[in-house]
Amino acid sequence: MSLSPAFLDELRARTSLSTLIGRTVKVQKAGREYKACCPFHNEKTPSFTINDEKGFYHCFGCGAHGDAIRWMTDQRGLPFMDAVKELAAAAGMDVPAPDPRAAKRAEQAKGLHDAMAAAQAFFEEQLGGIEGAEARAYLQKRSISDATRRAFGFGYAPDSRGRLKAALKDFGEPMLVEAGLLIAPEGERETYDRFRGRLMLPIRDIRGRVIAFGGRILGAGEPKYLNSPDTPLFDKGRTLYNIDKASPASRNSGRIIVVEGYMDVIALAQAGFADAVAPLGTALTEHQIERLWKMVDVPVLCFDGDSAGQKAAIRAALRALPLLRPGMSLAFATLPPGQDPDDLLRESGAAAFEAVLIGAEPLVDRLWKHEQSAAPLDTPEQRAALKQRLRALTDAIADADVRAHYVQIFRQRYDALFFARSAPGEQQRAPRGESRPGWKRDKRGKWQPPVPPAGGEARAIGATGMEQRLLRAVLAGLLRHPEQVALHRETLLTLSIADPLLAQLLDSMIAASFSKETVESDGLLTILGQGELYNMAKGMLRADTFTITPYSKDGDAGRAQRDLAEVVRVMAQGPELERELAAATQRVMDDVTEDNLLAQQRALTAHRDHLIRLAELVQPEEHM
């Protein structure tokens, strides 16, 4: 909807900004202005000023600045049109309707809102009456205070098929059916109340208006919880319970906690955690994840510690993967097995729950742990299956930069898991006969084998001049022919490079290769931006850069591709060979013979000779 500047100016003029802000923040008169402690950042000395004449607020501490509409969108978290509508209603103004059909829908929605508000008043009244005794006893058993009961609007639906219908008869049965309050059976049978014999909780939109209800059964029966159906006001896949209170609370805490159900949210609020929400009887949806990201960058999902709760957490993680973008993710806090938030709060208090939140895992850690523990990893086939599952996860990520980082992290963890050195403390016995190169005596005089690189990581490529020369030639070739990066991406991702600038250049090219469109050399340079990395890449593209001979201007393109593939393969095999030789050393240390050592020596020599032959292909091009 397009609103005229004249209408918006009139709306601002009719709104007392100090009164609006004073509803949620304590303000003090200070001359012709008002002052307060800034609600957008923590401070003890007021630096937040409100000027009613000019119609704006300003914080000299954090720079927050805006008018009445900005206050509603930034502090209350309302969408722009919802903020305008709420301010207009308070000012006695009508928001211009774009067309008659929209006006009719707005009028219809207004009628539905009125019906829901009337139903809420009815349920609250019934909770305080004689029939609400059982519901009140349940609240007392759950240690729900009167203040919490009022804040969340608890009510009671009598165990009757027509009490609500009779109480709201002025709205008409068609509207009550559309609002989800009555059920209209097929045929000629009469409508009847949807909620009967249940403890009632209103579900509100971000403006605090009742749009649906959730009802908990008090005795035996199913379902335990019953929600309103989808209506013109309520879409359960787009709504989060307690969004109206949690959204402003999140601006102070800087976080949003996602739990499984209503009572979890209420228990947390009573314990001082006002920034909690819950989905409404379904798995967390894409729309709900996007809504959470409008409040904070990394919401914390805190589901029950049982199997069902952890499955729900993984479902949310998988659903979030295609939506990930720089800065936006999820974190996962795990409750003790068999406990929900209310259990933990009762047994150990708020500090214990805070500790659970502090220990929340990043999304990448939760996914890695889940896939690693999903099946045995004893055989090569099972390990390959893990690699395949991890690849499926990264393939689901749409953002190229985020995907590249996930690929790199999973690869590093996979290599560390399967190519790590022997665990500390494992017995390593000396070889028979004289000492061998690289073997050393310990303090007890026993021979110890050479120690592989820490953490199972192979020696990084680029540690010798020959390898450095080959590596720069490969990177230069990839810069000239960026389409080759995607073809060799999986192998390139296995390379460990000692030079941080060369490693960064390769990472940037790999990230760019995830783009759906082919990236040209100039495009790669643009992605690299200005600075040291750009200058190095630009230098590699000059005519005097080391290059593999077939990649020269007049070279055979087919042969160039084959030679590049060979160089990449051999360079990748070097660290792998070292890992295998280290593992072999561990296996034969009880029976090390000349034949063992000679076999290892021959393998290393063959690899070195291959590198030398490849290095002979690399030479400076003549100046063009």
C-alpha positions as CSV (number, residue, x, y, z in Angstrom):
1,M,0.0,0.0,0.0
2,S,1.3,3.5,-0.9
3,L,0.6,6.2,1.7
4,S,0.9,9.9,0.8
5,P,3.4,12.1,2.6
6,A,0.6,14.3,3.7
7,F,-1.1,11.4,5.5
8,L,2.1,10.3,7.3
9,D,2.9,13.9,8.3
10,E,-0.6,14.3,9.8
11,L,-0.2,11.0,11.6
12,R,3.1,12.1,13.2
13,A,1.6,15.5,14.2
14,R,-1.3,13.8,16.0
15,T,1.0,11.4,17.9
16,S,2.5,12.5,21.2
17,L,5.9,10.9,21.0
18,S,6.7,11.2,24.7
19,T,3.4,9.6,25.6
20,L,4.0,6.8,23.1
21,I,7.5,6.0,24.4
22,G,6.4,6.5,28.0
23,R,4.1,3.5,27.8
24,T,7.1,1.2,27.9
25,V,10.0,3.4,29.1
26,K,10.2,5.7,32.1
27,V,10.6,9.3,30.8
28,Q,11.3,12.5,32.7
29,K,10.6,16.1,31.8
30,A,13.8,18.0,31.0
31,G,13.0,21.6,30.0
32,R,11.2,21.5,26.7
33,E,12.2,17.9,26.1
34,Y,12.0,14.6,27.8
35,K,14.8,12.2,28.7
36,A,15.2,8.5,29.5
37,C,17.6,5.7,29.7
38,C,18.0,4.4,26.2
39,P,15.9,1.3,25.5
40,F,18.3,0.3,22.6
41,H,21.4,-0.2,24.7
42,N,22.2,-0.6,28.4
43,E,23.0,2.6,30.2
44,K,22.7,4.0,33.7
45,T,22.8,7.7,32.9
46,P,20.0,8.9,30.6
47,S,21.3,10.0,27.1
48,F,18.0,9.3,25.3
49,T,16.0,12.5,24.5
50,I,12.5,13.0,23.1
51,N,11.3,16.2,21.4
52,D,7.5,16.4,21.0
53,E,7.6,19.6,19.0
54,K,9.9,18.2,16.4
55,G,8.5,14.7,16.6
56,F,11.7,12.7,17.0
57,Y,13.8,10.9,19.6
58,H,17.6,10.7,19.7
59,C,20.2,8.8,21.8
60,F,23.6,10.5,22.2
61,G,25.0,7.2,23.4
62,C,24.2,4.7,20.6
63,G,22.9,7.0,17.9
64,A,19.3,5.6,17.8
65,H,17.1,8.2,16.0
66,G,13.6,8.2,14.6
67,D,10.0,9.3,14.8
68,A,6.8,7.6,16.1
69,I,6.6,5.1,13.2
70,R,10.3,4.3,13.5
71,W,9.8,3.7,17.3
72,M,7.0,1.2,16.5
73,T,9.1,-0.7,13.9
74,D,12.4,-0.6,15.8
75,Q,11.4,-1.0,19.4
76,R,8.1,-2.9,19.0
77,G,9.3,-4.9,16.0
78,L,6.1,-4.2,13.9
79,P,6.0,-4.2,10.2
80,F,5.7,-0.7,8.7
81,M,2.0,-1.0,7.8
82,D,1.1,-2.5,11.2
83,A,2.9,0.4,12.9
84,V,1.0,2.9,10.8
85,K,-2.4,1.2,11.5
86,E,-1.8,1.1,15.2
87,L,-0.8,4.8,15.4
88,A,-3.7,5.8,13.2
89,A,-6.2,4.0,15.4
90,A,-4.8,5.7,18.5
91,A,-5.0,9.1,16.7
92,G,-8.5,8.5,15.4
93,M,-7.4,8.5,11.7
94,D,-8.5,6.1,9.0
95,V,-5.7,4.5,6.9
96,P,-6.6,5.0,3.2
97,A,-7.7,1.8,1.6
98,P,-6.2,1.1,-1.9
99,D,-9.5,-0.3,-3.3
100,P,-13.0,-1.4,-2.3
101,R,-12.0,-5.1,-2.1
102,A,-9.1,-4.3,0.3
103,A,-11.5,-2.2,2.4
104,K,-14.0,-5.1,2.5
105,R,-11.2,-7.5,3.7
106,A,-10.1,-5.0,6.3
107,E,-13.6,-4.6,7.6
108,Q,-14.0,-8.4,7.7
109,A,-10.7,-8.8,9.6
110,K,-11.8,-6.1,12.0
111,G,-15.0,-8.1,12.7
112,L,-12.9,-11.3,13.2
113,H,-10.6,-9.5,15.6
114,D,-13.6,-8.3,17.6
115,A,-15.0,-11.8,17.8
116,M,-11.6,-13.2,19.0
117,A,-11.3,-10.4,21.6
118,A,-14.9,-11.2,22.8
119,A,-14.0,-15.0,23.0
120,Q,-10.9,-14.1,25.0
121,A,-13.0,-12.1,27.5
122,F,-15.5,-15.0,27.8
123,F,-12.7,-17.6,28.5
124,E,-11.1,-15.4,31.1
125,E,-14.4,-14.9,32.9
126,Q,-15.1,-18.6,32.9
127,L,-11.7,-19.3,34.5
128,G,-12.7,-17.2,37.5
129,G,-16.1,-18.9,37.9
130,I,-17.3,-22.1,39.5
131,E,-16.6,-24.2,36.5
132,G,-13.0,-23.0,36.3
133,A,-12.0,-24.6,39.6
134,E,-10.3,-27.5,38.0
135,A,-8.4,-25.2,35.6
136,R,-7.3,-23.0,38.5
137,A,-6.1,-26.1,40.4
138,Y,-4.0,-27.1,37.4
139,L,-2.4,-23.7,37.2
140,Q,-1.6,-23.8,40.9
141,K,-0.1,-27.3,40.5
142,R,2.1,-26.0,37.7
143,S,3.1,-23.0,40.0
144,I,1.7,-20.5,37.6
145,S,1.4,-17.2,39.5
146,D,-1.6,-14.9,39.3
147,A,0.6,-12.3,37.6
148,T,1.7,-14.7,34.9
149,R,-1.9,-15.9,34.5
150,R,-3.0,-12.4,33.8
151,A,0.0,-11.6,31.6
152,F,-0.6,-14.5,29.3
153,G,-4.4,-14.3,29.4
154,F,-5.3,-17.8,30.7
155,G,-8.9,-18.8,30.4
156,Y,-11.3,-21.7,30.5
157,A,-13.6,-23.2,27.9
158,P,-16.6,-24.9,29.7
159,D,-17.3,-28.5,28.8
160,S,-20.4,-27.5,26.7
161,R,-21.2,-27.6,23.0
162,G,-22.9,-24.2,23.0
163,R,-21.9,-21.9,25.8
164,L,-19.5,-19.8,23.7
165,K,-21.8,-19.9,20.7
166,A,-24.6,-18.4,22.9
167,A,-22.3,-15.8,24.5
168,L,-21.1,-14.5,21.1
169,K,-24.4,-14.9,19.2
170,D,-24.3,-11.2,18.1
171,F,-21.4,-11.9,15.8
172,G,-23.4,-14.5,13.8
173,E,-22.5,-18.1,13.3
174,P,-20.8,-17.7,9.9
175,M,-18.2,-15.3,11.4
176,L,-17.6,-17.5,14.5
177,V,-17.0,-20.5,12.1
178,E,-14.6,-18.4,10.0
179,A,-12.8,-17.4,13.2
180,G,-12.3,-21.1,14.1
181,L,-14.4,-20.8,17.3
182,L,-17.3,-23.0,16.1
183,I,-17.3,-26.2,14.1
184,A,-19.8,-26.5,11.2
185,P,-20.4,-30.3,10.6
186,E,-21.4,-31.5,7.2
187,G,-25.1,-31.8,6.5
188,E,-27.8,-30.0,8.4
189,R,-26.5,-30.5,11.9
190,E,-26.0,-27.5,14.1
191,T,-22.7,-25.8,14.7
192,Y,-21.0,-26.3,18.1
193,D,-18.1,-24.9,20.2
194,R,-14.7,-26.1,19.1
195,F,-13.1,-25.8,22.5
196,R,-14.7,-27.7,25.4
197,G,-13.4,-28.5,28.9
198,R,-10.0,-27.0,28.2
199,L,-7.5,-24.6,29.8
200,M,-7.3,-21.8,27.2
201,L,-4.4,-19.7,26.0
202,P,-4.8,-16.9,23.5
203,I,-2.3,-16.8,20.6
204,R,-1.5,-13.2,19.6
205,D,0.1,-11.5,16.6
206,I,3.0,-9.2,17.0
207,R,0.6,-6.3,17.7
208,G,-0.8,-8.2,20.7
209,R,-4.2,-8.9,19.1
210,V,-5.8,-12.3,19.7
211,I,-5.8,-14.3,16.4
212,A,-6.2,-17.9,17.6
213,F,-6.4,-20.1,20.7
214,G,-4.7,-23.1,22.1
215,G,-6.5,-25.3,24.6
216,R,-5.1,-28.0,26.9
217,I,-7.3,-30.8,28.1
218,L,-7.5,-31.1,31.9
219,G,-8.7,-34.7,32.2
220,A,-8.3,-37.8,30.0
221,G,-8.7,-37.4,26.3
222,E,-7.0,-36.5,23.0
223,P,-5.5,-34.4,21.7
224,K,-3.7,-33.1,24.7
225,Y,-3.4,-29.6,23.0
226,L,-5.9,-28.3,20.5
227,N,-5.1,-25.3,18.3
228,S,-7.4,-23.1,16.2
229,P,-7.5,-24.1,12.6
230,D,-6.0,-21.8,10.0
231,T,-8.2,-18.7,9.4
232,P,-7.9,-15.3,7.7
233,L,-6.2,-14.1,10.9
234,F,-4.1,-17.2,11.8
235,D,-1.5,-19.2,9.8
236,K,0.1,-21.6,12.2
237,G,3.2,-22.0,9.9
238,R,3.9,-18.3,10.0
239,T,3.0,-17.6,13.7
240,L,5.2,-17.9,16.8
241,Y,3.6,-18.1,20.2
242,N,4.5,-15.1,22.4
243,I,6.0,-13.1,19.5
244,D,4.3,-10.0,20.9
245,K,6.2,-10.1,24.1
246,A,9.4,-11.8,23.0
247,S,10.1,-9.4,20.1
248,P,10.6,-6.2,22.3
249,A,12.3,-8.3,24.9
250,S,14.9,-9.6,22.4
251,R,16.0,-6.0,21.7
252,N,17.2,-5.8,25.3
253,S,18.6,-9.3,25.6
254,G,20.0,-9.6,22.0
255,R,18.7,-13.2,21.7
256,I,15.6,-15.3,21.0
257,I,15.0,-18.7,22.6
258,V,12.9,-21.2,20.7
259,V,11.3,-23.9,22.8
260,E,8.7,-26.6,22.0
261,G,5.4,-25.5,23.5
262,Y,3.2,-22.9,25.3
263,M,4.0,-24.0,28.8
264,D,7.8,-24.0,28.2
265,V,7.5,-20.3,27.1
266,I,5.4,-19.5,30.1
267,A,7.7,-21.2,32.6
268,L,10.6,-19.4,31.2
269,A,8.9,-16.0,31.3
270,Q,8.0,-16.6,34.9
271,A,11.7,-17.4,35.6
272,G,12.8,-14.1,33.9
273,F,13.4,-15.3,30.4
274,A,11.0,-13.0,28.5
275,D,12.6,-13.6,25.1
276,A,11.2,-17.1,24.4
277,V,8.8,-18.2,21.6
278,A,7.4,-21.6,20.4
279,P,6.1,-23.0,17.1
280,L,2.4,-24.0,17.2
281,G,2.2,-27.8,17.1
282,T,4.3,-28.2,14.0
283,A,8.0,-28.4,13.1
284,L,9.7,-25.0,12.8
285,T,8.9,-23.7,9.3
286,E,10.9,-21.6,6.8
287,H,8.6,-18.6,7.5
288,Q,9.2,-18.9,11.2
289,I,12.9,-19.1,10.8
290,E,12.9,-16.0,8.6
291,R,10.7,-14.3,11.3
292,L,13.2,-15.2,14.0
293,W,16.1,-13.7,11.9
294,K,14.2,-10.4,11.8
295,M,14.8,-10.2,15.5
296,V,18.3,-11.7,16.0
297,D,21.0,-13.2,13.7
298,V,21.3,-16.5,15.6
299,P,18.2,-17.7,17.4
300,V,18.8,-20.4,20.1
301,L,16.8,-23.6,19.7
302,C,16.3,-25.3,23.0
303,F,14.2,-28.4,22.5
304,D,13.7,-31.2,25.0
305,G,16.6,-33.6,25.7
306,D,14.6,-36.7,24.7
307,S,14.8,-38.4,21.3
308,A,11.7,-36.6,20.0
309,G,13.2,-33.2,21.0
310,Q,16.5,-33.9,19.3
311,K,14.8,-35.1,16.2
312,A,12.9,-31.8,16.1
313,A,16.1,-29.9,16.4
314,I,17.7,-31.8,13.5
315,R,14.6,-31.2,11.4
316,A,14.9,-27.5,12.1
317,A,18.6,-27.6,11.2
318,L,17.9,-29.2,7.9
319,R,15.1,-26.8,7.0
320,A,17.4,-23.9,7.7
321,L,20.2,-25.0,5.4
322,P,18.8,-23.6,2.1
323,L,18.0,-20.3,3.9
324,L,21.5,-19.7,5.4
325,R,23.3,-16.5,4.5
326,P,26.3,-14.6,5.9
327,G,25.7,-13.8,9.5
328,M,22.3,-15.7,9.8
329,S,22.4,-19.1,11.4
330,L,20.9,-21.1,14.3
331,A,22.4,-22.4,17.6
332,F,21.3,-25.4,19.6
333,A,21.0,-25.7,23.4
334,T,20.5,-29.2,24.6
335,L,18.5,-29.9,27.8
336,P,19.5,-32.8,30.1
337,P,17.8,-36.1,29.0
338,G,14.2,-36.4,30.0
339,Q,13.8,-32.8,31.0
340,D,11.9,-29.9,29.5
341,P,12.6,-26.2,30.5
342,D,10.0,-26.3,33.3
343,D,11.6,-29.4,34.8
344,L,15.1,-27.9,34.8
345,L,13.9,-24.6,36.3
346,R,12.1,-26.4,39.1
347,E,15.0,-28.7,39.9
348,S,18.0,-26.4,39.4
349,G,16.8,-22.8,38.9
350,A,17.3,-20.1,36.3
351,A,21.1,-20.3,36.6
352,A,21.0,-23.9,35.3
353,F,19.0,-22.9,32.3
354,E,21.2,-19.9,31.6
355,A,24.2,-22.3,31.6
356,V,22.4,-24.5,29.0
357,L,22.0,-21.4,26.8
358,I,25.6,-20.4,27.2
359,G,26.6,-23.9,26.0
360,A,24.6,-23.7,22.8
361,E,26.3,-25.3,19.8
362,P,26.6,-23.6,16.4
363,L,24.6,-25.2,13.5
364,V,27.7,-26.6,11.9
365,D,28.7,-28.5,15.1
366,R,25.2,-30.0,15.5
367,L,25.1,-31.2,11.9
368,W,28.6,-32.8,12.2
369,K,27.8,-34.6,15.4
370,H,24.5,-35.9,14.1
371,E,26.0,-37.3,10.9
372,Q,29.0,-38.7,12.7
373,S,26.8,-40.6,15.1
374,A,24.2,-41.6,12.6
375,A,25.9,-44.9,11.6
376,P,29.0,-47.0,12.3
377,L,32.2,-45.8,10.7
378,D,34.3,-48.9,10.9
379,T,34.6,-49.8,7.2
380,P,35.7,-47.8,4.1
381,E,32.2,-48.1,2.8
382,Q,30.7,-46.6,6.0
383,R,33.2,-43.8,6.0
384,A,32.4,-43.0,2.4
385,A,28.7,-42.9,3.3
386,L,29.5,-40.3,5.9
387,K,31.3,-38.2,3.3
388,Q,28.3,-38.6,1.0
389,R,25.9,-37.4,3.8
390,L,28.1,-34.4,4.5
391,R,28.1,-33.5,0.8
392,A,24.3,-33.7,0.7
393,L,24.2,-31.2,3.6
394,T,26.5,-28.7,1.9
395,D,24.7,-29.1,-1.5
396,A,21.5,-27.9,0.2
397,I,23.1,-24.5,1.1
398,A,22.1,-21.9,-1.5
399,D,24.6,-19.2,-0.5
400,A,28.0,-19.9,-2.2
401,D,30.2,-18.3,0.5
402,V,28.4,-20.1,3.4
403,R,28.5,-23.3,1.4
404,A,32.3,-23.1,0.8
405,H,33.0,-22.6,4.5
406,Y,30.8,-25.6,5.4
407,V,32.6,-27.7,2.8
408,Q,36.0,-26.7,4.2
409,I,35.0,-27.3,7.9
410,F,33.5,-30.8,7.1
411,R,36.5,-31.7,5.1
412,Q,38.9,-30.7,7.9
413,R,37.0,-32.7,10.5
414,Y,36.6,-35.7,8.2
415,D,40.4,-35.8,7.6
416,A,41.1,-35.3,11.3
417,L,38.7,-38.1,12.2
418,F,40.2,-40.8,9.9
419,F,43.8,-39.7,9.4
420,A,44.7,-38.7,12.9
421,R,47.8,-39.9,14.6
422,S,47.7,-42.7,17.2
423,A,46.2,-41.7,20.5
424,P,48.6,-40.6,23.2
425,G,49.7,-43.3,25.5
426,E,49.5,-46.1,22.9
427,Q,52.6,-48.4,23.2
428,Q,55.2,-47.8,20.5
429,R,58.1,-50.3,20.6
430,A,61.5,-49.6,19.1
431,P,62.8,-51.3,16.0
432,R,65.3,-54.0,16.3
433,G,68.9,-53.2,15.5
434,E,70.4,-49.8,15.1
435,S,68.6,-46.5,15.1
436,R,66.9,-45.3,12.0
437,P,66.8,-41.7,10.6
438,G,64.1,-39.8,12.4
439,W,63.8,-42.2,15.3
440,K,64.8,-40.9,18.8
441,R,65.4,-42.4,22.2
442,D,63.1,-41.4,25.0
443,K,64.2,-40.7,28.6
444,R,64.2,-44.4,29.4
445,G,66.5,-45.1,26.4
446,K,63.8,-46.7,24.3
447,W,63.6,-45.9,20.6
448,Q,60.5,-43.9,19.4
449,P,59.3,-43.6,15.8
450,P,59.0,-40.2,14.0
451,V,56.0,-38.3,15.2
452,P,53.4,-37.4,12.5
453,P,52.3,-33.7,12.3
454,A,50.1,-32.7,15.2
455,G,46.4,-33.4,14.9
456,G,46.8,-35.7,12.0
457,E,47.3,-32.8,9.5
458,A,49.8,-33.5,6.8
459,R,52.7,-31.1,6.1
460,A,51.2,-28.1,4.3
461,I,52.0,-27.8,0.5
462,G,54.4,-25.0,-0.2
463,A,57.0,-25.9,2.4
464,T,59.6,-26.4,-0.3
465,G,60.6,-24.3,-3.2
466,M,59.6,-26.9,-5.8
467,E,56.1,-27.3,-4.3
468,Q,55.7,-23.6,-4.1
469,R,56.6,-23.3,-7.8
470,L,54.1,-26.0,-8.8
471,L,51.4,-24.5,-6.6
472,R,51.7,-21.0,-8.1
473,A,51.6,-22.5,-11.5
474,V,48.4,-24.3,-10.7
475,L,46.8,-21.1,-9.3
476,A,47.9,-19.1,-12.3
477,G,46.4,-21.8,-14.6
478,L,43.1,-21.7,-12.6
479,L,43.0,-17.9,-12.8
480,R,43.4,-18.0,-16.6
481,H,40.8,-20.8,-16.9
482,P,38.3,-20.4,-13.9
483,E,35.9,-23.0,-15.4
484,Q,38.5,-25.6,-14.3
485,V,38.0,-24.8,-10.6
486,A,34.6,-26.5,-10.5
487,L,36.0,-29.6,-12.3
488,H,38.7,-30.1,-9.7
489,R,36.9,-28.6,-6.7
490,E,36.8,-31.7,-4.5
491,T,40.5,-32.4,-5.0
492,L,41.4,-28.7,-4.5
493,L,39.5,-28.7,-1.2
494,T,41.8,-31.4,0.1
495,L,44.9,-29.2,-0.3
496,S,46.6,-27.8,2.8
497,I,48.6,-24.7,1.8
498,A,51.3,-23.2,4.1
499,D,51.3,-19.7,2.5
500,P,48.2,-18.0,4.0
501,L,47.8,-15.6,1.0
502,L,47.9,-18.5,-1.5
503,A,45.5,-20.4,0.6
504,Q,43.1,-17.4,0.7
505,L,43.3,-17.0,-3.1
506,L,42.4,-20.7,-3.6
507,D,39.5,-20.4,-1.1
508,S,38.2,-17.4,-2.9
509,M,38.3,-19.2,-6.3
510,I,36.6,-22.2,-4.8
511,A,33.8,-20.1,-3.3
512,A,33.3,-18.3,-6.7
513,S,33.1,-21.7,-8.4
514,F,29.9,-22.5,-6.6
515,S,28.1,-19.8,-8.6
516,K,25.6,-21.1,-11.1
517,E,27.0,-18.9,-13.8
518,T,30.6,-19.3,-15.2
519,V,33.0,-16.9,-13.6
520,E,35.5,-15.3,-16.0
521,S,39.0,-14.2,-15.0
522,D,38.0,-10.5,-14.8
523,G,35.0,-11.6,-12.6
524,L,37.4,-13.4,-10.3
525,L,39.5,-10.3,-9.9
526,T,36.4,-8.3,-9.1
527,I,35.4,-10.8,-6.4
528,L,38.9,-10.6,-4.9
529,G,38.5,-6.8,-4.6
530,Q,41.5,-4.5,-4.1
531,G,44.4,-5.2,-1.8
532,E,47.3,-7.7,-1.5
533,L,45.2,-10.6,-2.7
534,Y,44.1,-8.8,-5.8
535,N,47.6,-7.6,-6.6
536,M,49.0,-11.1,-6.2
537,A,46.3,-12.6,-8.6
538,K,46.9,-9.7,-11.0
539,G,50.6,-10.5,-11.0
540,M,49.9,-14.2,-11.7
541,L,48.0,-13.2,-14.9
542,R,50.9,-11.2,-16.2
543,A,53.0,-12.8,-19.0
544,D,56.1,-13.3,-16.8
545,T,54.3,-15.4,-14.3
546,F,55.3,-19.0,-13.9
547,T,53.0,-21.2,-15.8
548,I,52.6,-24.8,-17.0
549,T,53.9,-24.7,-20.6
550,P,50.8,-26.0,-22.3
551,Y,48.9,-23.1,-20.7
552,S,50.8,-20.6,-22.8
553,K,48.9,-18.5,-25.2
554,D,49.4,-20.9,-28.2
555,G,49.2,-24.1,-26.2
556,D,46.9,-27.1,-26.7
557,A,43.8,-26.5,-24.5
558,G,43.1,-30.2,-24.1
559,R,46.6,-31.0,-23.1
560,A,46.6,-28.1,-20.7
561,Q,43.5,-29.5,-18.9
562,R,45.1,-33.0,-18.7
563,D,48.4,-31.6,-17.3
564,L,46.6,-29.4,-14.8
565,A,44.6,-32.3,-13.6
566,E,47.8,-34.4,-13.2
567,V,49.6,-31.6,-11.2
568,V,46.6,-31.2,-8.9
569,R,46.3,-34.9,-8.3
570,V,49.9,-35.4,-7.4
571,M,50.0,-32.4,-5.1
572,A,46.9,-33.7,-3.3
573,Q,48.5,-37.1,-3.0
574,G,51.6,-35.8,-1.3
575,P,50.0,-35.1,2.1
576,E,47.9,-38.3,1.8
577,L,51.0,-40.3,1.1
578,E,52.7,-38.9,4.2
579,R,49.6,-39.8,6.4
580,E,49.6,-43.3,5.0
581,L,53.4,-43.7,5.6
582,A,53.0,-42.5,9.2
583,A,50.2,-44.9,9.7
584,A,52.3,-47.7,8.2
585,T,55.1,-46.8,10.5
586,Q,52.8,-47.2,13.5
587,R,51.6,-50.6,12.2
588,V,55.0,-52.1,11.7
589,M,56.9,-50.7,14.6
590,D,56.8,-54.1,16.3
591,D,58.6,-55.6,13.4
592,V,60.6,-52.9,11.5
593,T,63.0,-54.5,9.0
594,E,65.2,-53.2,6.3
595,D,62.6,-54.2,3.7
596,N,59.9,-52.1,5.5
597,L,62.1,-49.0,5.5
598,L,63.3,-49.5,1.9
599,A,59.7,-49.8,0.7
600,Q,58.8,-46.6,2.4
601,Q,61.9,-44.9,1.0
602,R,61.1,-46.1,-2.5
603,A,57.5,-44.7,-2.2
604,L,58.7,-41.3,-1.1
605,T,61.4,-41.2,-3.7
606,A,58.9,-42.1,-6.5
607,H,56.7,-39.2,-5.4
608,R,59.6,-36.8,-5.2
609,D,60.7,-37.8,-8.7
610,H,57.2,-37.2,-10.0
611,L,57.2,-33.7,-8.5
612,I,60.5,-33.0,-10.2
613,R,59.2,-34.1,-13.6
614,L,56.2,-31.9,-13.2
615,A,58.3,-29.0,-12.0
616,E,60.2,-29.2,-15.3
617,L,56.9,-28.3,-17.0
618,V,56.8,-25.0,-15.2
619,Q,58.8,-22.1,-16.7
620,P,58.5,-18.3,-17.0
621,E,56.7,-17.1,-20.1
622,E,58.4,-14.6,-22.2
623,H,57.3,-11.0,-22.0
624,M,54.5,-10.4,-24.5
